[in-house]
Amino acid sequence: MTRKLRSQAWFGGHDRDSFIHRSWMKNHGEPADSFDGRPVIGICNTFSELTPCNAHFRELAEKVKRGVLQAGGYPVEFPVMSLGETNLRPTAMLFRNLASMDVEESIRANPIDGVVLLAGCDKTTPALVMGAASCDLPTIVVSGGPMLNGRFQGKTLGSGTDVWRLSEEVRAGTLPLSEFLEAEAANSRSAGHCNTMGTASTMATMVEALGLTLPGNAALPGPDARRATLAQMSGRRIVEMVHEDLTPSKILTREAFENAVKVIGAVGGSTNAVVHLLAIAGRIETPFTLDDWDRLGRDLPCIVDLMPSGRFLMEDFCYAGGVPAVMKELGDRLNTGALTVTGRTVGENVRDAVCWNREVIRTLDNPLTPQGGLAVLRGNLAPQGAVIKPSAATPALTQHRGPALCFESIEDFHARVDDPDLPVTPDTVLVLKNCGPRGYPGMPEVGNMPIPKKLLAQGVRDMVRVSDARMSGTAYGAAVLHVAPEAALGGPLALVRDGDMIELDVAGRRLHLEVSDEELARRKAAWTAPEPAMKGGYQSLYVSHVLQADRGADLDFLVGRRGAAVPRESH
Ligand code: FES
Protein backbone atom coordinates (compact mmCIF):
# COMPACT_ATOMS: atom_id res chain seq x y z
CA MET A 1 0.00 0.00 0.00
CA THR A 2 1.51 3.29 -1.04
CA ARG A 3 -1.53 5.53 -1.31
CA LYS A 4 -3.10 7.08 1.76
CA LEU A 5 -6.73 6.08 2.05
CA ARG A 6 -9.31 8.84 2.34
CA SER A 7 -10.86 7.03 5.32
CA GLN A 8 -7.65 7.79 7.23
CA ALA A 9 -8.65 11.47 7.19
CA TRP A 10 -11.34 10.36 9.65
CA PHE A 11 -9.75 7.42 11.43
CA GLY A 12 -6.01 7.92 11.11
CA GLY A 13 -5.12 10.59 13.66
CA HIS A 14 -4.59 10.86 17.41
CA ASP A 15 -6.55 14.01 18.06
CA ARG A 16 -9.99 14.85 19.36
CA ASP A 17 -11.67 14.51 15.97
CA SER A 18 -10.24 11.08 15.18
CA PHE A 19 -11.26 10.00 18.70
CA ILE A 20 -14.81 11.04 17.84
CA HIS A 21 -14.80 9.24 14.49
CA ARG A 22 -13.45 5.99 15.91
CA SER A 23 -15.17 6.00 19.28
CA TRP A 24 -18.69 6.20 17.94
CA MET A 25 -18.00 3.48 15.38
CA LYS A 26 -16.83 1.30 18.27
CA ASN A 27 -20.32 1.39 19.76
CA HIS A 28 -21.21 -1.52 17.51
CA GLY A 29 -18.28 -3.56 18.63
CA GLU A 30 -15.56 -2.63 16.16
CA PRO A 31 -12.08 -3.69 17.32
CA ALA A 32 -9.33 -1.08 17.17
CA ASP A 33 -7.64 -2.68 14.18
CA SER A 34 -10.65 -1.87 11.98
CA PHE A 35 -9.17 1.63 11.81
CA ASP A 36 -5.54 0.69 11.19
CA GLY A 37 -5.46 1.80 7.57
CA ARG A 38 -7.38 -1.01 5.92
CA PRO A 39 -9.77 0.03 3.14
CA VAL A 40 -13.20 1.01 4.36
CA ILE A 41 -15.76 -0.41 1.97
CA GLY A 42 -19.21 1.13 1.87
CA ILE A 43 -21.99 -1.29 1.01
CA CYS A 44 -24.68 0.87 -0.47
CA ASN A 45 -27.92 -0.99 0.18
CA THR A 46 -31.27 -0.34 -1.49
CA PHE A 47 -33.05 -2.89 0.72
CA SER A 48 -36.67 -2.03 1.38
CA GLU A 49 -39.78 -4.09 1.94
CA LEU A 50 -41.49 -1.54 -0.28
CA THR A 51 -39.09 -2.53 -3.04
CA PRO A 52 -39.98 -6.22 -3.25
CA CYS A 53 -37.33 -6.86 -5.89
CA ASN A 54 -34.65 -5.83 -3.36
CA ALA A 55 -36.18 -7.38 -0.23
CA HIS A 56 -33.44 -10.03 0.02
CA PHE A 57 -30.61 -7.50 0.11
CA ARG A 58 -29.84 -7.79 3.82
CA GLU A 59 -28.61 -11.34 3.23
CA LEU A 60 -26.76 -10.26 0.10
CA ALA A 61 -25.01 -7.48 2.04
CA GLU A 62 -23.83 -10.01 4.62
CA LYS A 63 -22.17 -12.00 1.84
CA VAL A 64 -20.43 -8.89 0.54
CA LYS A 65 -19.20 -8.10 4.05
CA ARG A 66 -17.76 -11.58 4.41
CA GLY A 67 -15.78 -11.06 1.20
CA VAL A 68 -14.55 -7.63 2.30
CA LEU A 69 -13.34 -9.05 5.62
CA GLN A 70 -11.62 -11.97 3.91
CA ALA A 71 -9.66 -9.50 1.79
CA GLY A 72 -8.64 -7.37 4.74
CA GLY A 73 -11.14 -4.54 4.37
CA TYR A 74 -13.56 -3.00 6.83
CA PRO A 75 -17.15 -3.24 5.53
CA VAL A 76 -19.74 -0.64 6.48
CA GLU A 77 -23.28 -1.02 5.19
CA PHE A 78 -25.41 2.06 4.69
CA PRO A 79 -28.96 2.51 3.40
CA VAL A 80 -29.92 4.82 0.58
CA MET A 81 -33.29 5.71 -0.86
CA SER A 82 -34.84 2.64 -2.44
CA LEU A 83 -37.03 2.82 -5.53
CA GLY A 84 -39.68 0.15 -5.93
CA GLU A 85 -41.07 0.20 -9.43
CA THR A 86 -44.40 -1.36 -8.56
CA ASN A 87 -45.33 0.81 -5.59
CA LEU A 88 -43.91 4.28 -6.13
CA ARG A 89 -46.24 6.95 -7.51
CA PRO A 90 -46.42 8.92 -9.68
CA THR A 91 -43.41 6.96 -11.02
CA ALA A 92 -40.12 5.64 -9.64
CA MET A 93 -38.34 7.57 -12.39
CA LEU A 94 -39.25 10.85 -10.69
CA PHE A 95 -37.00 9.79 -7.82
CA ARG A 96 -34.06 8.27 -9.73
CA ASN A 97 -32.15 11.53 -9.62
CA LEU A 98 -33.05 12.13 -5.98
CA ALA A 99 -31.75 8.68 -5.04
CA SER A 100 -28.58 9.35 -7.02
CA MET A 101 -28.01 12.51 -4.96
CA ASP A 102 -28.42 10.45 -1.79
CA VAL A 103 -25.83 7.97 -3.05
CA GLU A 104 -23.33 10.59 -4.16
CA GLU A 105 -23.52 12.64 -0.99
CA SER A 106 -23.52 9.57 1.28
CA ILE A 107 -20.33 8.28 -0.33
CA ARG A 108 -18.48 11.57 -0.39
CA ALA A 109 -19.43 12.69 3.10
CA ASN A 110 -18.42 9.45 4.80
CA PRO A 111 -15.10 7.71 5.51
CA ILE A 112 -15.37 5.39 2.52
CA ASP A 113 -12.56 4.24 0.20
CA GLY A 114 -14.52 2.01 -2.15
CA VAL A 115 -18.12 1.10 -2.63
CA VAL A 116 -20.25 -1.93 -3.46
CA LEU A 117 -23.60 -1.00 -4.96
CA LEU A 118 -26.47 -3.41 -4.24
CA ALA A 119 -29.03 -2.77 -6.94
CA GLY A 120 -31.97 -4.69 -8.35
CA CYS A 121 -35.29 -3.11 -9.21
CA ASP A 122 -35.23 -0.95 -12.34
CA LYS A 123 -34.22 2.50 -11.11
CA THR A 124 -31.98 1.38 -8.29
CA THR A 125 -29.20 0.39 -10.71
CA PRO A 126 -28.91 3.66 -12.66
CA ALA A 127 -29.49 5.76 -9.52
CA LEU A 128 -26.63 4.05 -7.70
CA VAL A 129 -24.26 4.08 -10.66
CA MET A 130 -25.01 7.75 -11.40
CA GLY A 131 -24.28 8.76 -7.81
CA ALA A 132 -21.13 6.65 -7.58
CA ALA A 133 -19.91 7.89 -10.98
CA SER A 134 -20.10 11.48 -9.78
CA CYS A 135 -17.83 10.51 -6.85
CA ASP A 136 -15.47 8.27 -8.84
CA LEU A 137 -14.21 6.13 -5.97
CA PRO A 138 -13.54 2.46 -6.76
CA THR A 139 -16.97 0.90 -7.34
CA ILE A 140 -18.36 -2.53 -8.07
CA VAL A 141 -22.01 -3.40 -8.67
CA VAL A 142 -23.76 -6.49 -7.33
CA SER A 143 -27.22 -7.02 -8.75
CA GLY A 144 -29.94 -8.79 -6.79
CA GLY A 145 -30.69 -11.19 -9.63
CA PRO A 146 -33.95 -12.08 -11.34
CA MET A 147 -36.82 -14.08 -9.88
CA LEU A 148 -37.16 -17.73 -10.83
CA ASN A 149 -39.41 -18.50 -13.80
CA GLY A 150 -43.11 -18.04 -13.09
CA ARG A 151 -45.37 -21.02 -13.85
CA PHE A 152 -49.16 -20.89 -14.18
CA GLN A 153 -51.58 -23.45 -15.55
CA GLY A 154 -48.66 -25.43 -16.93
CA LYS A 155 -47.19 -22.48 -18.78
CA THR A 156 -44.28 -20.15 -18.19
CA LEU A 157 -45.22 -16.75 -16.80
CA GLY A 158 -42.91 -13.79 -17.30
CA SER A 159 -42.89 -10.68 -15.08
CA GLY A 160 -44.71 -7.79 -16.63
CA THR A 161 -44.92 -9.19 -20.15
CA ASP A 162 -47.58 -11.71 -19.16
CA VAL A 163 -49.32 -9.19 -16.93
CA TRP A 164 -49.92 -6.97 -19.96
CA ARG A 165 -50.98 -9.97 -22.02
CA LEU A 166 -53.32 -11.44 -19.40
CA SER A 167 -54.93 -8.09 -18.61
CA GLU A 168 -55.64 -7.56 -22.31
CA GLU A 169 -57.23 -11.02 -22.39
CA VAL A 170 -59.48 -10.07 -19.45
CA ARG A 171 -60.50 -6.89 -21.26
CA ALA A 172 -61.14 -8.87 -24.43
CA GLY A 173 -63.31 -11.31 -22.42
CA THR A 174 -61.15 -14.33 -23.20
CA LEU A 175 -59.79 -14.88 -19.62
CA PRO A 176 -61.94 -15.08 -16.45
CA LEU A 177 -61.04 -12.50 -13.78
CA SER A 178 -60.66 -15.26 -11.15
CA GLU A 179 -57.86 -16.89 -13.16
CA PHE A 180 -56.21 -13.53 -13.73
CA LEU A 181 -56.08 -12.96 -9.94
CA GLU A 182 -54.78 -16.48 -9.36
CA ALA A 183 -51.84 -15.72 -11.64
CA GLU A 184 -50.58 -13.01 -9.22
CA ALA A 185 -48.82 -15.39 -6.86
CA ALA A 186 -47.49 -17.57 -9.66
CA ASN A 187 -46.02 -14.50 -11.36
CA SER A 188 -43.63 -13.61 -8.50
CA ARG A 189 -42.62 -16.79 -6.69
CA SER A 190 -39.13 -16.08 -5.40
CA ALA A 191 -36.74 -13.34 -4.33
CA GLY A 192 -35.43 -11.21 -7.16
CA HIS A 193 -36.41 -8.67 -9.75
CA CYS A 194 -38.48 -9.07 -12.93
CA ASN A 195 -37.47 -12.24 -14.74
CA THR A 196 -38.04 -11.01 -18.28
CA MET A 197 -35.51 -8.94 -20.21
CA GLY A 198 -37.31 -5.93 -18.75
CA THR A 199 -35.62 -2.87 -17.38
CA ALA A 200 -34.09 -4.48 -14.29
CA SER A 201 -32.53 -7.32 -16.30
CA THR A 202 -31.45 -4.80 -18.93
CA MET A 203 -29.81 -2.67 -16.23
CA ALA A 204 -28.03 -5.70 -14.79
CA THR A 205 -26.88 -6.59 -18.31
CA MET A 206 -25.82 -3.00 -18.89
CA VAL A 207 -23.59 -2.81 -15.82
CA GLU A 208 -22.03 -6.16 -16.69
CA ALA A 209 -21.38 -5.01 -20.27
CA LEU A 210 -19.94 -1.74 -18.97
CA GLY A 211 -17.43 -3.73 -16.94
CA LEU A 212 -18.80 -2.67 -13.54
CA THR A 213 -19.57 -6.20 -12.26
CA LEU A 214 -17.92 -9.56 -12.04
CA PRO A 215 -18.75 -11.71 -15.09
CA GLY A 216 -22.05 -13.57 -14.81
CA ASN A 217 -23.66 -10.98 -12.56
CA ALA A 218 -26.75 -10.22 -14.63
CA ALA A 219 -28.42 -13.59 -15.07
CA LEU A 220 -27.87 -15.57 -11.86
CA PRO A 221 -31.30 -15.84 -10.22
CA GLY A 222 -31.84 -14.04 -6.90
CA PRO A 223 -32.18 -17.29 -4.88
CA ASP A 224 -29.25 -19.06 -6.60
CA ALA A 225 -26.39 -19.80 -4.18
CA ARG A 226 -23.99 -18.62 -6.86
CA ARG A 227 -25.50 -15.14 -6.51
CA ALA A 228 -24.34 -15.16 -2.89
CA THR A 229 -20.93 -16.38 -4.02
CA LEU A 230 -20.71 -13.57 -6.54
CA ALA A 231 -21.58 -11.07 -3.80
CA GLN A 232 -18.81 -12.50 -1.63
CA MET A 233 -16.30 -12.44 -4.47
CA SER A 234 -17.28 -8.83 -5.21
CA GLY A 235 -16.57 -7.99 -1.58
CA ARG A 236 -13.09 -9.45 -1.95
CA ARG A 237 -12.49 -7.72 -5.24
CA ILE A 238 -13.48 -4.21 -4.17
CA VAL A 239 -10.72 -4.27 -1.54
CA GLU A 240 -8.19 -5.03 -4.26
CA MET A 241 -9.70 -2.34 -6.45
CA VAL A 242 -9.09 0.24 -3.72
CA HIS A 243 -5.44 -0.84 -3.54
CA GLU A 244 -5.24 -0.59 -7.35
CA ASP A 245 -7.13 2.73 -7.39
CA LEU A 246 -9.35 1.25 -10.11
CA THR A 247 -12.02 3.93 -10.37
CA PRO A 248 -15.17 4.13 -12.54
CA SER A 249 -13.62 6.76 -14.80
CA LYS A 250 -10.99 4.20 -15.83
CA ILE A 251 -13.72 1.69 -16.69
CA LEU A 252 -16.57 3.83 -18.02
CA THR A 253 -14.77 4.90 -21.17
CA ARG A 254 -16.30 5.54 -24.56
CA GLU A 255 -15.44 1.93 -25.44
CA ALA A 256 -17.39 0.64 -22.45
CA PHE A 257 -20.49 2.62 -23.45
CA GLU A 258 -20.24 1.29 -26.98
CA ASN A 259 -20.07 -2.25 -25.61
CA ALA A 260 -23.13 -1.63 -23.46
CA VAL A 261 -25.20 -0.42 -26.42
CA LYS A 262 -24.25 -3.46 -28.44
CA VAL A 263 -24.88 -5.98 -25.71
CA ILE A 264 -28.23 -4.38 -24.84
CA GLY A 265 -29.18 -4.66 -28.51
CA ALA A 266 -28.06 -8.28 -28.66
CA VAL A 267 -30.19 -9.24 -25.65
CA GLY A 268 -33.23 -7.26 -26.83
CA GLY A 269 -32.97 -4.89 -23.86
CA SER A 270 -35.39 -2.25 -22.65
CA THR A 271 -35.85 1.18 -24.21
CA ASN A 272 -35.34 2.54 -20.72
CA ALA A 273 -31.64 1.81 -21.08
CA VAL A 274 -31.41 4.83 -23.38
CA VAL A 275 -32.14 7.44 -20.74
CA HIS A 276 -30.17 5.68 -18.03
CA LEU A 277 -27.02 5.11 -20.06
CA LEU A 278 -27.08 8.71 -21.29
CA ALA A 279 -27.41 9.92 -17.70
CA ILE A 280 -24.51 7.74 -16.50
CA ALA A 281 -22.32 9.00 -19.36
CA GLY A 282 -23.18 12.57 -18.35
CA ARG A 283 -22.09 11.90 -14.77
CA ILE A 284 -18.76 10.32 -15.68
CA GLU A 285 -18.20 12.93 -18.43
CA THR A 286 -17.76 10.44 -21.27
CA PRO A 287 -18.94 11.77 -24.65
CA PHE A 288 -21.94 9.68 -25.64
CA THR A 289 -25.15 10.80 -27.37
CA LEU A 290 -28.59 9.59 -28.39
CA ASP A 291 -27.41 9.21 -31.98
CA ASP A 292 -24.63 6.87 -30.81
CA TRP A 293 -27.38 4.50 -29.70
CA ASP A 294 -28.77 4.28 -33.17
CA ARG A 295 -25.46 4.14 -34.99
CA LEU A 296 -23.92 1.46 -32.79
CA GLY A 297 -26.97 -0.77 -32.63
CA ARG A 298 -28.14 -0.41 -36.22
CA ASP A 299 -26.61 -3.53 -37.75
CA LEU A 300 -26.70 -5.60 -34.64
CA PRO A 301 -29.06 -8.56 -34.45
CA CYS A 302 -30.93 -9.60 -31.32
CA ILE A 303 -29.57 -13.07 -30.50
CA VAL A 304 -31.23 -13.74 -27.16
CA ASP A 305 -34.72 -15.26 -27.19
CA LEU A 306 -36.10 -13.69 -24.02
CA MET A 307 -39.45 -12.06 -23.27
CA PRO A 308 -40.70 -9.51 -24.16
CA SER A 309 -39.08 -9.92 -27.61
CA GLY A 310 -38.95 -13.73 -27.42
CA ARG A 311 -39.93 -16.79 -25.39
CA PHE A 312 -37.58 -17.48 -22.50
CA LEU A 313 -36.78 -15.91 -19.12
CA MET A 314 -33.67 -14.87 -17.20
CA GLU A 315 -33.37 -18.22 -15.42
CA ASP A 316 -33.10 -19.89 -18.84
CA PHE A 317 -30.63 -17.20 -19.87
CA CYS A 318 -28.48 -18.02 -16.85
CA TYR A 319 -28.40 -21.74 -17.65
CA ALA A 320 -27.58 -20.91 -21.28
CA GLY A 321 -24.48 -18.96 -20.30
CA GLY A 322 -25.75 -15.45 -19.58
CA VAL A 323 -24.07 -12.22 -20.62
CA PRO A 324 -20.54 -13.70 -20.93
CA ALA A 325 -21.81 -16.12 -23.62
CA VAL A 326 -23.47 -13.23 -25.47
CA MET A 327 -20.30 -11.14 -25.30
CA LYS A 328 -18.25 -14.07 -26.51
CA GLU A 329 -20.64 -14.46 -29.47
CA LEU A 330 -20.33 -10.74 -30.28
CA GLY A 331 -16.56 -11.18 -30.38
CA ASP A 332 -14.76 -8.44 -32.24
CA ARG A 333 -17.91 -6.41 -32.57
CA LEU A 334 -17.15 -5.38 -29.01
CA ASN A 335 -14.23 -3.35 -27.77
CA THR A 336 -12.59 -6.38 -26.24
CA GLY A 337 -9.74 -4.34 -24.83
CA ALA A 338 -12.02 -2.36 -22.50
CA LEU A 339 -10.97 -2.60 -18.84
CA THR A 340 -13.36 -4.04 -16.24
CA VAL A 341 -13.59 -4.30 -12.46
CA THR A 342 -11.78 -7.62 -12.58
CA GLY A 343 -8.67 -5.71 -13.60
CA ARG A 344 -8.81 -7.62 -16.85
CA THR A 345 -10.30 -6.75 -20.20
CA VAL A 346 -13.67 -7.72 -21.60
CA GLY A 347 -11.95 -10.12 -23.98
CA GLU A 348 -10.06 -11.80 -21.16
CA ASN A 349 -13.20 -12.07 -19.02
CA VAL A 350 -15.28 -13.88 -21.63
CA ARG A 351 -12.60 -15.88 -23.41
CA ASP A 352 -13.77 -19.17 -21.87
CA ALA A 353 -17.49 -18.43 -21.89
CA VAL A 354 -19.68 -21.20 -23.28
CA CYS A 355 -23.21 -21.19 -24.63
CA TRP A 356 -25.13 -24.21 -23.37
CA ASN A 357 -28.41 -23.63 -25.15
CA ARG A 358 -28.59 -22.28 -28.69
CA GLU A 359 -32.35 -21.89 -28.45
CA VAL A 360 -31.90 -19.22 -25.78
CA ILE A 361 -28.66 -17.63 -26.97
CA ARG A 362 -28.45 -17.89 -30.71
CA THR A 363 -25.55 -17.27 -33.03
CA LEU A 364 -25.03 -14.10 -35.04
CA ASP A 365 -25.76 -16.14 -38.16
CA ASN A 366 -29.13 -17.28 -36.84
CA PRO A 367 -30.50 -14.32 -34.88
CA LEU A 368 -33.91 -13.89 -33.26
CA THR A 369 -34.40 -10.62 -35.15
CA PRO A 370 -31.98 -9.07 -37.62
CA GLN A 371 -32.18 -5.68 -35.89
CA GLY A 372 -31.86 -5.77 -32.13
CA GLY A 373 -30.82 -2.21 -31.46
CA LEU A 374 -33.10 0.60 -30.53
CA ALA A 375 -34.00 2.94 -33.37
CA VAL A 376 -33.71 6.68 -32.83
CA LEU A 377 -36.30 8.57 -34.85
CA ARG A 378 -36.24 12.20 -35.84
CA GLY A 379 -38.55 14.50 -37.74
CA ASN A 380 -40.74 17.53 -37.18
CA LEU A 381 -42.64 15.62 -34.48
CA ALA A 382 -39.47 14.83 -32.54
CA PRO A 383 -36.71 17.35 -33.37
CA GLN A 384 -34.59 16.14 -30.42
CA GLY A 385 -35.38 12.50 -31.06
CA ALA A 386 -37.67 9.65 -30.08
CA VAL A 387 -37.01 5.93 -29.72
CA ILE A 388 -38.69 2.70 -30.72
CA LYS A 389 -37.75 -0.93 -30.12
CA PRO A 390 -38.24 -2.55 -33.52
CA SER A 391 -37.87 -6.09 -32.17
CA ALA A 392 -40.91 -5.56 -29.91
CA ALA A 393 -43.11 -4.01 -32.63
CA THR A 394 -45.30 -5.76 -35.18
CA PRO A 395 -43.10 -5.61 -38.30
CA ALA A 396 -45.89 -4.30 -40.54
CA LEU A 397 -46.36 -1.28 -38.27
CA THR A 398 -42.76 -0.13 -38.49
CA GLN A 399 -43.74 1.56 -41.76
CA HIS A 400 -47.06 3.26 -41.16
CA ARG A 401 -49.15 6.33 -41.94
CA GLY A 402 -52.31 7.07 -40.05
CA PRO A 403 -54.51 9.74 -38.44
CA ALA A 404 -53.77 10.92 -34.91
CA LEU A 405 -56.13 10.42 -32.02
CA CYS A 406 -54.92 12.60 -29.17
CA PHE A 407 -55.11 12.25 -25.41
CA GLU A 408 -54.02 15.14 -23.19
CA SER A 409 -53.15 12.92 -20.21
CA ILE A 410 -53.17 9.25 -19.24
CA GLU A 411 -56.35 9.89 -17.24
CA ASP A 412 -57.98 11.28 -20.39
CA PHE A 413 -56.84 8.12 -22.18
CA HIS A 414 -58.26 5.75 -19.54
CA ALA A 415 -61.56 7.65 -19.47
CA ARG A 416 -62.12 7.25 -23.20
CA VAL A 417 -60.19 4.21 -24.41
CA ASP A 418 -63.01 1.72 -24.00
CA ASP A 419 -65.76 4.03 -25.30
CA PRO A 420 -67.54 2.10 -28.05
CA ASP A 421 -67.86 5.37 -29.98
CA LEU A 422 -64.11 6.14 -29.86
CA PRO A 423 -63.19 7.20 -33.41
CA VAL A 424 -60.42 4.67 -33.79
CA THR A 425 -59.41 2.11 -36.42
CA PRO A 426 -56.37 -0.19 -36.60
CA ASP A 427 -54.68 2.54 -38.67
CA THR A 428 -55.11 5.24 -36.04
CA VAL A 429 -51.99 6.57 -34.32
CA LEU A 430 -52.68 6.99 -30.60
CA VAL A 431 -50.96 10.16 -29.34
CA LEU A 432 -50.42 10.65 -25.61
CA LYS A 433 -49.21 14.05 -24.35
CA ASN A 434 -47.87 15.53 -21.11
CA CYS A 435 -46.16 12.37 -19.86
CA GLY A 436 -42.56 13.51 -20.29
CA PRO A 437 -40.00 14.35 -17.59
CA ARG A 438 -41.60 17.71 -16.77
CA GLY A 439 -45.15 17.03 -17.75
CA TYR A 440 -46.10 14.08 -15.56
CA PRO A 441 -43.66 14.75 -13.80
CA GLY A 442 -41.07 11.97 -14.03
CA MET A 443 -41.67 10.39 -17.44
CA PRO A 444 -43.68 7.32 -16.38
CA GLU A 445 -44.03 4.01 -18.18
CA VAL A 446 -47.37 4.70 -19.82
CA GLY A 447 -46.23 4.90 -23.43
CA ASN A 448 -47.48 1.41 -24.31
CA MET A 449 -51.11 2.50 -24.06
CA PRO A 450 -53.61 -0.40 -24.00
CA ILE A 451 -55.38 -1.15 -27.25
CA PRO A 452 -58.95 0.27 -27.35
CA LYS A 453 -61.54 -2.34 -26.43
CA LYS A 454 -63.40 -2.17 -29.70
CA LEU A 455 -60.19 -3.00 -31.58
CA LEU A 456 -59.32 -5.80 -29.16
CA ALA A 457 -62.69 -7.34 -29.99
CA GLN A 458 -61.66 -7.25 -33.66
CA GLY A 459 -58.48 -9.13 -32.82
CA VAL A 460 -56.13 -6.12 -33.00
CA ARG A 461 -53.18 -6.55 -30.60
CA ASP A 462 -50.78 -3.83 -31.74
CA MET A 463 -51.00 -0.33 -33.17
CA VAL A 464 -48.76 2.70 -33.50
CA ARG A 465 -48.59 4.79 -30.36
CA VAL A 466 -46.61 8.00 -29.91
CA SER A 467 -45.81 9.73 -26.62
CA ASP A 468 -43.24 11.58 -24.56
CA ALA A 469 -43.49 8.83 -21.92
CA ARG A 470 -41.37 5.74 -21.41
CA MET A 471 -42.55 2.15 -21.66
CA SER A 472 -42.02 -0.70 -19.25
CA GLY A 473 -39.09 -2.82 -20.33
CA THR A 474 -41.36 -5.83 -20.09
CA ALA A 475 -43.82 -4.35 -22.60
CA TYR A 476 -44.08 -4.75 -26.33
CA GLY A 477 -45.74 -3.04 -29.26
CA ALA A 478 -45.18 -0.36 -31.89
CA ALA A 479 -44.70 2.34 -29.27
CA VAL A 480 -42.74 5.46 -30.20
CA LEU A 481 -41.40 6.79 -26.92
CA HIS A 482 -39.32 9.58 -25.33
CA VAL A 483 -40.46 12.19 -27.88
CA ALA A 484 -38.37 15.31 -27.28
CA PRO A 485 -38.99 18.09 -26.68
CA GLU A 486 -41.93 16.90 -24.61
CA ALA A 487 -45.47 18.26 -24.84
CA ALA A 488 -45.33 20.10 -21.50
CA LEU A 489 -42.42 22.15 -22.89
CA GLY A 490 -44.44 23.10 -25.96
CA GLY A 491 -42.74 20.56 -28.22
CA PRO A 492 -44.48 19.67 -31.49
CA LEU A 493 -46.19 16.76 -29.73
CA ALA A 494 -48.29 19.33 -27.85
CA LEU A 495 -49.55 20.73 -31.16
CA VAL A 496 -50.88 17.50 -32.72
CA ARG A 497 -54.64 17.46 -33.26
CA ASP A 498 -57.06 14.64 -33.98
CA GLY A 499 -56.99 13.67 -37.63
CA ASP A 500 -53.48 15.04 -38.35
CA MET A 501 -51.62 12.46 -40.39
CA ILE A 502 -48.50 10.96 -38.79
CA GLU A 503 -45.90 8.97 -40.69
CA LEU A 504 -43.67 6.45 -38.96
CA ASP A 505 -40.77 5.06 -40.97
CA VAL A 506 -38.48 3.05 -38.71
CA ALA A 507 -36.13 2.01 -41.51
CA GLY A 508 -35.77 5.67 -42.53
CA ARG A 509 -35.59 6.71 -38.82
CA ARG A 510 -38.36 9.25 -39.42
CA LEU A 511 -41.34 10.48 -37.40
CA HIS A 512 -43.24 13.08 -39.36
CA LEU A 513 -46.35 15.13 -38.66
CA GLU A 514 -48.02 16.14 -41.91
CA VAL A 515 -48.81 19.68 -40.82
CA SER A 516 -47.15 22.75 -42.32
CA ASP A 517 -44.63 24.81 -40.37
CA GLU A 518 -46.94 27.82 -40.64
CA GLU A 519 -49.86 25.94 -39.11
CA LEU A 520 -47.64 24.55 -36.35
CA ALA A 521 -46.45 28.10 -35.57
CA ARG A 522 -50.08 29.25 -35.33
CA ARG A 523 -50.91 26.41 -32.97
CA LYS A 524 -47.82 27.12 -30.87
CA ALA A 525 -48.83 30.76 -30.46
CA ALA A 526 -52.17 29.63 -29.02
CA TRP A 527 -50.60 26.97 -26.75
CA THR A 528 -50.34 27.44 -23.00
CA ALA A 529 -48.17 25.33 -20.71
CA PRO A 530 -50.01 22.99 -18.34
CA GLU A 531 -49.98 23.83 -14.63
CA PRO A 532 -47.42 21.78 -12.62
CA ALA A 533 -48.97 18.90 -10.67
CA MET A 534 -47.43 20.12 -7.42
CA LYS A 535 -45.94 23.41 -6.27
CA GLY A 536 -42.93 23.36 -3.95
CA GLY A 537 -40.99 20.40 -2.58
CA TYR A 538 -38.78 18.07 -4.57
CA GLN A 539 -41.17 18.04 -7.51
CA SER A 540 -40.60 21.75 -8.08
CA LEU A 541 -36.84 21.30 -7.99
CA TYR A 542 -37.16 18.39 -10.40
CA VAL A 543 -39.44 20.18 -12.85
CA SER A 544 -37.24 23.28 -12.91
CA HIS A 545 -34.05 21.38 -13.60
CA VAL A 546 -34.85 18.14 -15.41
CA LEU A 547 -33.25 17.68 -18.82
CA GLN A 548 -35.10 16.15 -21.74
CA ALA A 549 -34.95 12.46 -22.58
CA ASP A 550 -32.15 12.95 -25.12
CA ARG A 551 -29.95 14.10 -22.21
CA GLY A 552 -30.93 11.21 -19.97
CA ALA A 553 -33.53 13.15 -17.94
CA ASP A 554 -30.91 13.98 -15.32
CA LEU A 555 -31.11 17.19 -13.36
CA ASP A 556 -28.95 19.81 -15.03
CA PHE A 557 -26.92 20.56 -11.89
CA LEU A 558 -26.14 16.89 -11.30
CA VAL A 559 -24.40 16.28 -14.61
CA GLY A 560 -20.66 15.79 -14.16
CA ARG A 561 -18.02 14.17 -12.00
CA ARG A 562 -17.42 16.05 -8.79
CA GLY A 563 -15.00 13.58 -7.24
CA ALA A 564 -14.65 12.55 -3.64
CA ALA A 565 -12.15 14.92 -2.10
CA VAL A 566 -12.30 14.70 1.69
CA PRO A 567 -14.72 17.37 2.93
CA ARG A 568 -13.70 19.73 5.72
CA GLU A 569 -14.05 18.54 9.32
CA SER A 570 -17.42 18.75 11.03
CA HIS A 571 -16.40 19.56 14.59
FE1 FES B 1 -38.77 -4.41 -9.74
FE2 FES B 1 -39.64 -5.15 -12.27
S1 FES B 1 -40.75 -4.33 -10.59
S2 FES B 1 -37.69 -5.14 -11.44
Residues whose N, C-alpha, C, O or C-beta is under 5 A from the ligand:
A	BS01	FES	C53 E85 T86 G120 C121 D122 H193 C194 A200
